[in-house]
Amino acid sequence: MCFFLCYALVALLAGGGLASEGAELPPNIVLVLADDIGWADYGFRTPGFPTPVLDWLAASGVQLGSYYTQPLCTPSRSALMTGRYPMRMGMAHGVLLGRHNRSLPLQERTLAQILKRQGYRTHLVGKWHLGFHMWEATPTFRGFDTFYGFYNGLGDYYRHTCFGGYDFRKQTRVEHKAAGLYSTTLFEERAREIIAQHDRRHPLFLLLSHQAPHSPLQVPRRFRQRTAGIFPSEPKRDEYAAMVAALDDSIGAVVDALKSREMWSRTVLVFSSDNGGPIPGDSVNMNIGASNWPLRGGKHSLTEGGVRGTAVIYSPPSGALLRPGP
C-alpha cells in the first residue's frame, strides 16, 4: 500500500465513507508519524526491543503488510499532506533546508484543510519540514488550527537549534520556553494538553509528527538506563533503542489521555514511519543505530530498506469505526 493511501484512508473516515454506526460525528483521528525509524526497530519484529505500546497496537489492530513510503522526510510528508506523488509537485528530489526559497506548493490542498472542512479541530505537534520561506507555507496557514513544534527537518533535542538558529514555534511565535527541554517529552505534553482541552462536540484530528528517532542521538538518562545492555555489542543501538522507548511511551500517554476524556472508543489511531532507518554508508552524521534487517538498504535508498514502511491502524475492538457505512 503506497504512502498516499494513508491520506486516502483518513480522508475517507472524515468524509463519512467509514462512519461509526449510529453516530452523528465522524471519529477522532490521531496520526502518529515516527521519523527515521527502521523496519526492525519494534518489539513485534525484534524480540526485546522496547516498544510495548506499539506492539499492543500492532497485535490489536491492523498492520499494513505492503506499505511503502518515500525514501526521505520531505517527500513522504508531501505525499501524506496531499495524497499525491511528490514528483508531481516538485517535492521528490531531496529535503527542504532552511535556505530554500520554496515549499509544498501553495495551490495544493492539504489533508488538514480537507478535515477542517469536515468540521474537525486540527492540530500539528512536532515536525513540519514542508517549507517556511513565507508565512503562507507554514502549518497554521495550511489548515491546522494550532501548531507546536519546529519547521526544519532536524535539530538538537534540547537546545532546538538547527544550522545555528533556534527553531521552535507555538503557532507562529518563537517558543523560548521549550529551550532545554527534551523534544519527545514536549510533544507528548502538548498532545495531552490538546486532548484535555478538546471540545468533544467536534471531531479531533491530531497529527503527532515526532522528531524521534531522527539524529542526533540524544535521550534522557532514564530511558538509557532502561535499554542498557539490550544489544551488548552495539552500544549505539542501545541508545537508539532508548530514543524509540521514549517515543513509545509518548504514544501510550496519548492513548491514556484519550481514555481519560472518554474519547478512545471513538478514535482511529494510525501509526506510520516516514522512511527507512539510516544505516552505515547512507550518511556519516545519521548512522544512529537503526536497523532495517532483513531488508536491503536504508534511508535515501529506493531499495526495500529505504521505502518499505511500517503502518498500524487501530480502532476500538468492536470495529464499528471501520465498518462501511450505508
C-alpha positions as CSV (number, residue, x, y, z in Angstrom):
1,M,0.0,0.0,0.0
2,C,1.5,3.3,-1.1
3,F,2.1,6.1,1.5
4,F,-0.6,8.3,-0.1
5,L,-3.2,5.7,0.8
6,C,-2.8,6.6,4.4
7,Y,-4.1,10.0,3.4
8,A,-7.0,8.4,1.4
9,L,-8.0,6.4,4.5
10,V,-8.1,9.4,6.8
11,A,-10.0,11.5,4.3
12,L,-12.5,8.6,3.8
13,L,-13.0,8.3,7.6
14,A,-13.7,12.0,7.8
15,G,-16.0,12.1,4.8
16,G,-18.3,9.5,6.2
17,G,-17.4,6.6,3.9
18,L,-16.3,4.7,7.0
19,A,-18.6,6.2,9.6
20,S,-19.4,4.9,13.1
21,E,-22.8,3.1,13.1
22,G,-25.5,5.4,14.6
23,A,-23.0,8.2,15.4
24,E,-23.5,11.8,14.4
25,L,-19.9,12.8,14.3
26,P,-17.1,11.2,12.4
27,P,-14.3,9.5,14.5
28,N,-11.4,11.3,16.1
29,I,-8.2,10.7,14.1
30,V,-4.8,10.5,15.7
31,L,-2.0,10.1,13.2
32,V,1.5,9.4,14.8
33,L,4.5,9.8,12.5
34,A,7.9,8.4,13.5
35,D,11.0,9.9,11.9
36,D,13.7,7.6,10.5
37,I,12.6,4.5,12.5
38,G,13.9,1.3,11.0
39,W,12.0,-1.7,9.8
40,A,13.4,-3.9,12.6
41,D,13.0,-1.3,15.4
42,Y,9.9,-2.7,17.0
43,G,9.4,-5.4,19.6
44,F,7.0,-7.3,17.2
45,R,9.9,-7.7,14.8
46,T,12.9,-7.7,17.1
47,P,12.2,-9.5,20.4
48,G,13.2,-7.4,23.4
49,F,13.1,-4.1,21.5
50,P,11.3,-1.7,24.0
51,T,8.0,-0.8,22.2
52,P,5.2,-2.4,24.3
53,V,2.6,0.2,23.3
54,L,3.3,-0.2,19.5
55,D,3.4,-4.0,20.0
56,W,0.0,-3.9,21.6
57,L,-1.4,-1.6,18.8
58,A,0.0,-3.9,16.2
59,A,-1.4,-7.0,17.8
60,S,-4.8,-5.5,18.4
61,G,-5.1,-3.5,15.2
62,V,-4.2,-4.0,11.6
63,Q,-0.7,-4.0,10.2
64,L,-0.3,-2.9,6.6
65,G,1.9,-5.6,5.1
66,S,2.8,-3.9,1.8
67,Y,3.1,-0.3,2.9
68,Y,5.6,1.9,1.0
69,T,6.8,5.4,1.7
70,Q,9.2,7.8,0.1
71,P,12.9,7.4,1.0
72,L,13.2,10.9,2.6
73,C,11.4,13.1,5.1
74,T,10.1,16.0,2.8
75,P,8.8,13.7,0.0
76,S,7.0,11.5,2.5
77,R,5.3,14.4,4.2
78,S,4.4,15.9,0.9
79,A,2.6,12.7,0.0
80,L,0.9,12.5,3.3
81,M,-0.4,16.1,3.3
82,T,-1.7,16.0,-0.3
83,G,-2.3,12.4,-1.3
84,R,-0.2,13.0,-4.4
85,Y,3.1,11.6,-5.6
86,P,5.8,14.1,-4.7
87,M,7.2,14.1,-8.2
88,R,4.0,15.7,-9.4
89,M,4.7,18.7,-7.1
90,G,8.4,19.1,-7.5
91,M,8.9,17.6,-4.0
92,A,10.6,14.3,-4.8
93,H,14.3,15.1,-5.0
94,G,15.7,15.7,-1.6
95,V,14.6,17.5,1.6
96,L,13.9,21.2,2.2
97,L,16.5,23.2,4.1
98,G,16.2,26.5,5.8
99,R,17.9,28.3,3.0
100,H,15.5,27.0,0.4
101,N,13.0,29.6,-1.1
102,R,10.3,27.1,-1.7
103,S,7.7,24.9,0.0
104,L,4.9,22.4,-0.6
105,P,3.1,24.3,-3.4
106,L,0.6,26.7,-2.0
107,Q,-2.1,25.6,-4.5
108,E,-2.1,22.1,-3.1
109,R,-5.0,21.4,-0.8
110,T,-3.7,19.7,2.4
111,L,-5.1,16.9,4.5
112,A,-5.7,19.3,7.3
113,Q,-7.7,21.7,5.1
114,I,-9.9,18.8,4.0
115,L,-10.6,17.6,7.5
116,K,-11.2,21.1,8.7
117,R,-14.0,21.5,6.1
118,Q,-15.5,18.3,7.6
119,G,-15.7,20.0,11.0
120,Y,-12.5,18.7,12.5
121,R,-10.4,20.6,15.0
122,T,-6.9,20.2,13.5
123,H,-3.6,20.2,15.4
124,L,0.0,19.6,14.4
125,V,2.5,18.7,17.1
126,G,6.2,18.2,16.1
127,K,8.0,18.3,12.8
128,W,6.7,20.2,9.7
129,H,9.5,20.1,7.1
130,L,7.4,21.3,4.2
131,G,8.8,24.8,3.9
132,F,8.7,28.1,5.8
133,H,10.0,30.7,3.4
134,M,6.8,32.7,3.7
135,W,4.0,32.6,6.3
136,E,1.6,31.1,3.9
137,A,3.7,28.0,3.7
138,T,3.6,27.3,7.4
139,P,1.2,24.9,9.3
140,T,-1.4,27.4,10.6
141,F,-1.9,28.8,7.0
142,R,-2.2,25.2,5.6
143,G,-5.2,24.0,7.5
144,F,-4.0,23.5,11.1
145,D,-5.8,25.3,13.9
146,T,-2.7,25.0,16.1
147,F,1.0,24.3,15.6
148,Y,3.6,23.4,18.3
149,G,7.0,22.3,17.0
150,F,9.7,23.0,14.5
151,Y,9.9,24.0,10.8
152,N,13.1,22.3,9.8
153,G,13.9,18.6,9.3
154,L,16.1,18.1,12.4
155,G,17.6,19.8,15.4
156,D,19.1,19.4,18.8
157,Y,16.5,17.7,21.1
158,Y,17.2,20.0,24.0
159,R,18.5,23.3,22.5
160,H,16.2,23.1,19.5
161,T,18.8,24.6,17.2
162,C,19.2,23.8,13.6
163,F,22.1,25.1,11.5
164,G,22.9,27.7,14.1
165,G,19.4,29.0,14.6
166,Y,16.7,28.4,17.2
167,D,13.7,26.6,15.7
168,F,10.7,26.0,17.9
169,R,7.3,27.6,17.5
170,K,3.9,27.8,19.2
171,Q,1.6,28.9,16.4
172,T,3.8,31.5,14.6
173,R,5.6,32.7,17.7
174,V,9.0,31.6,18.8
175,E,8.6,29.4,21.8
176,H,11.5,30.2,24.1
177,K,10.1,28.1,27.0
178,A,11.0,24.9,25.1
179,A,14.7,25.6,25.4
180,G,16.5,23.0,27.5
181,L,13.6,20.5,27.4
182,Y,13.5,17.2,25.5
183,S,11.5,17.3,22.3
184,T,9.7,13.9,22.7
185,T,8.5,14.9,26.2
186,L,7.4,18.4,25.0
187,F,5.4,16.9,22.1
188,E,3.8,14.3,24.4
189,E,2.8,17.0,26.9
190,R,1.4,19.2,24.2
191,A,-0.6,16.4,22.7
192,R,-2.1,15.6,26.1
193,E,-2.9,19.2,26.6
194,I,-4.8,19.4,23.2
195,I,-6.8,16.3,24.2
196,A,-7.6,17.7,27.6
197,Q,-8.9,20.9,26.2
198,H,-10.7,19.5,23.2
199,D,-14.4,20.3,22.7
200,R,-15.9,16.8,22.2
201,R,-18.8,18.3,20.2
202,H,-16.3,18.3,17.3
203,P,-14.1,15.5,15.9
204,L,-10.4,15.8,16.6
205,F,-7.5,15.4,14.1
206,L,-4.2,15.3,15.8
207,L,-1.0,14.8,13.7
208,L,1.7,13.9,16.2
209,S,4.8,14.2,14.0
210,H,7.6,13.1,16.2
211,Q,11.2,14.2,15.8
212,A,12.3,10.8,17.2
213,P,14.3,8.8,16.5
214,H,16.0,11.1,13.9
215,S,19.6,12.1,14.5
216,P,21.2,13.4,16.7
217,L,21.4,10.6,19.2
218,Q,20.0,12.2,22.4
219,V,17.8,10.8,25.1
220,P,17.2,11.3,28.8
221,R,19.1,9.1,31.2
222,R,16.1,7.3,32.5
223,F,15.5,5.8,29.0
224,R,19.2,4.9,28.5
225,Q,19.1,3.0,31.8
226,R,16.0,1.1,30.6
227,T,17.7,-0.1,27.4
228,A,21.3,-0.6,28.6
229,G,22.6,-4.0,27.5
230,I,19.9,-5.0,25.1
231,F,22.4,-5.0,22.4
232,P,25.7,-5.8,24.2
233,S,27.9,-5.5,21.1
234,E,26.2,-2.3,19.8
235,P,26.1,0.5,22.4
236,K,24.9,3.0,19.8
237,R,21.9,0.8,19.1
238,D,21.2,0.6,22.9
239,E,21.0,4.4,23.0
240,Y,18.9,4.5,19.8
241,A,16.5,2.0,21.4
242,A,16.2,4.4,24.3
243,M,15.0,7.1,21.9
244,V,12.4,4.7,20.5
245,A,11.3,3.8,24.0
246,A,10.7,7.4,24.7
247,L,8.6,7.6,21.6
248,D,6.7,4.5,22.5
249,D,6.0,5.9,26.0
250,S,4.6,9.1,24.5
251,I,2.1,7.2,22.3
252,G,1.0,5.3,25.4
253,A,0.5,8.7,27.2
254,V,-1.7,9.9,24.3
255,V,-3.8,6.8,24.5
256,D,-4.3,7.2,28.2
257,A,-5.2,10.9,27.7
258,L,-7.9,9.9,25.1
259,K,-9.2,7.2,27.5
260,S,-9.4,9.7,30.4
261,R,-11.6,12.0,28.2
262,E,-13.7,9.1,27.1
263,M,-12.6,9.7,23.5
264,W,-10.7,6.5,22.9
265,S,-13.7,4.5,21.9
266,R,-14.4,6.9,19.1
267,T,-10.8,7.3,17.9
268,V,-8.9,5.7,15.0
269,L,-5.2,5.8,15.6
270,V,-2.8,5.5,12.7
271,F,0.9,4.9,13.2
272,S,3.4,5.3,10.4
273,S,7.1,5.5,9.7
274,D,8.2,8.2,7.2
275,N,11.0,6.3,5.5
276,G,13.6,3.6,6.3
277,G,16.1,3.9,9.1
278,P,19.5,5.4,8.2
279,I,22.3,2.8,8.2
280,P,26.1,2.9,7.8
281,G,27.0,4.3,4.4
282,D,23.8,6.4,4.0
283,S,25.1,9.5,5.8
284,V,28.1,9.9,8.1
285,N,26.1,12.0,10.5
286,M,22.9,9.9,10.5
287,N,24.1,6.4,11.4
288,I,22.4,6.3,14.8
289,G,21.9,2.6,15.3
290,A,18.7,2.0,13.3
291,S,18.2,-1.4,11.6
292,N,16.1,-2.4,8.6
293,W,17.1,-6.1,8.7
294,P,16.4,-8.2,6.8
295,L,15.6,-5.6,4.2
296,R,18.4,-4.2,1.9
297,G,19.4,-0.6,2.2
298,G,18.1,2.3,4.2
299,K,17.1,6.0,4.2
300,H,18.0,7.8,0.9
301,S,17.6,4.5,-1.0
302,L,14.9,3.1,-3.2
303,T,15.6,-0.4,-2.1
304,E,13.2,-2.0,0.4
305,G,15.1,-0.8,3.4
306,G,14.6,2.8,2.3
307,V,10.9,2.7,1.3
308,R,9.1,-0.2,2.8
309,G,7.4,1.3,5.8
310,T,5.6,0.3,8.9
311,A,2.0,1.2,9.4
312,V,-0.5,0.2,12.0
313,I,-4.2,1.2,12.2
314,Y,-6.2,0.7,15.4
315,S,-9.8,1.3,16.1
316,P,-12.0,0.1,19.0
317,P,-12.4,-3.7,19.4
318,S,-15.9,-3.6,18.1
319,G,-14.6,-2.4,14.8
320,A,-17.6,-0.1,14.4
321,L,-15.4,2.8,13.2
322,L,-14.0,0.8,10.4
323,R,-17.3,-0.8,9.2
324,P,-18.5,0.6,5.9
325,G,-21.4,3.0,6.2
326,P,-24.6,3.0,4.1
